[in-house]
Amino acid sequence: MLKDPMRPEITHEFATQLPEMAAQARGEEQPSPELVVLNVDLAASLGLDPEWLRSSEGLDFLLGHGTAHAMAYSGYQFGQFNPHMGDGRALLLGEVGGRDLHAKGTGRTPYSRHGSDGRGTLRSMLREYLMSEAMHALGVPTTRGLAVIATGRKIQRQIVEPAGVHVRVAASHIRVGSFHFAARDSGLLQRLADYTIARHYPGSTYRELYTQAMDAQIATVAAWQRLGFIHGVMNTDNTTLSGETIDYGPCAFMETYDPDTWFSSIDTQGRYRFGQQPAMLGWNLARLAESLLPLFDSGPNRAVEFAQETINGFYGKFERQWHGQLATRLGISADAVPGYLAAVTGHDLTNFNAGLNSGGAGLAPEWEQRWREESSFSTPDPAQRFHRVIPRNLNVEAALADIGEFHRLLDAVTHPYQSQPEYEQPGDLSTYRTFCGT
């Protein structure tokens, strides 16, 4: 544990309370680690001394060379159940201020798959940092980027390239897949549920744990739909109980609005395409209900009845949340949202919305008339209603190839309401694909 009064105590409550779900592990030694990005403001908000994090001792901590644990979980990956998963290339460094510190790309763990090196590309780590900070600036519940470290290694993926480690901050790393794993033991399942309730939904019943986690995820994925964000790998091990967006692998932002859009190279059938994300969230939450059934009621029939009734209400809840978020920002009634979605189809989503800041120039005439009749900008500064900048895909690729450009784009996407013409131009994405880097 860290004992310097300049730094808070790092705890290991998850590992202590749920030892069956945490294997003690150590990050591999790195040839020449170098801090590439440090989120000074986030570190300070956690009570972590940025100067200490930059030191050799701090780097050792971030690389998992102290007390650290790999977390166990299961998951439905592209619809297929895998009971034996877990952090195969990541370590939970501990908790600080009620938040998890978690390092990815630290090397093999007890949960690594056969043949895995437990590493990740520096490009993929920078991508996650950039995307998560952009999402945070856009107001989406998300993990945050604390640091990216170049390890000094070269690894073979699509090409040979530098390896890196990303350290993120999360409300927790409790996933739907965590409950799949715990469901094999009734005692462990109850302890995991109790821990999750205490951490995220104090005072809740087990049924309320489920409905509140559902509501949190609905609000988050509705924000994805509003912004055009495509996660790319909505497996149950990437769906959190806190509602935070997690694991920015082959993610991307849709530019031209089309529900049939996806970019992930590993999603060969488009299971997680943009328009399917709400349905996939519903599917994942149904799998969570299956794992939680023994806690819903001692009578199996009553437990199933509650789960089915709650799941049946998912789609109505989701549409109300999604259309409600849009209606609030557009200043229109929710029943006008379908007309807006028809009007924006085929247009650049971000620029279309940003155009509303200046009175809706270029809107579809029939929808423009209704918007002008209904909408009322109530914010003191109308330009704050619609963002102008997202991490556009070709801009991201350019940033991942040049650290100077990375910092310029990072500054742009973390100030998304400021006009920055350099980052507001759509790109040709007809052949664009994203990769995990794992």
Order of alpha helices (4+ residues) and beta strands (2+ residues): alpha-beta-beta-alpha-alpha-alpha-beta-beta-beta-beta-beta-beta-alpha-beta-beta-alpha-alpha-alpha-beta-beta-alpha-alpha-alpha-alpha-alpha-alpha-alpha-alpha
